Amino acid sequence: MSGMPGGNLTRATLDLLGRAIVTGEYDARPFPTEAEIAKTHGISRSVTREAVKMLTAKGLVSARPRQGTIVRPAAAWNLFDPDVLHWLLDRQFSVELLRHFNQLRVAIEPEAAALAAVMGDEADHARVAAGLDRMVAAERGDDDPLDADIAFHVAVLLAAKNPFYAQFRETVATALRTSIRFTNTIVGRSASIEQHAAVAEAIIARDPVAARGAMRAIIGDVLDLIDAPGAG
């Protein structure tokens, strides 16, 4: 890895170590010291130190006096961190993880849709409509179905005008990528334009009750598919 620029090298080291932690490579053996990581991968101590700091910020490791750097239990990992989510999903396709994602979504996105109907301005509503237009275009083969679906749901989160909801956009995007892989490849089904149109129409009509119900129906359908016999 030593031929990469510094930032890319740190990022590559972070990805290598993070993936190793999440896939359980250090479950039965201690996490290496910074000197050992640097020697094994032919990188500088400064790059190694920065990567370990980033792992610490993500909740994957902690440094303790006289114990060195240790891997923290999975319950301590920051599941809202896009890298941690990515490593978890790469570890193994998990219906249980997908269920957890969508249980979170059904608690967040219907309320975001209701807020979008009340708080969103014309520009916000235009972005929601544009997301729906992209989904329609994707049905014709003129856009990417996954990117269009994500754009729609992120537009709804942003239209809620609540910074806490906005921070869920990476989590929702990751959940959608996983859900769509599941529903398309295993169940053979794509996102419903009609259901998404119902959300958009309710938001633009400033009807929070209808917006909440329409968004809940979308995610509820995914949960039903996950829980269907044979899905796991």
Secondary structure, DSSP 8 states (H G I E B T S, - for coil): -TTS-HHHHHHHHHHHHHHHHHTTTTSSS----HHHHHHHHT--HHHHHHHHHHHHHTTSEEEETTTEEEE--GGGS-TTSHHHHHHHHHH---HHHHHHHHHHHHHHHHHHHHHHHHH--HHHHHHHHHHHHHHHHHHTTSS-HHHHHHHHHHHHHHHT--HHHHTTHHHHHHHHHHHHHHIIIII-----HHHHHHHHHHHHTT-HHHHHHHHHHHHHHHHHHHHSTT--
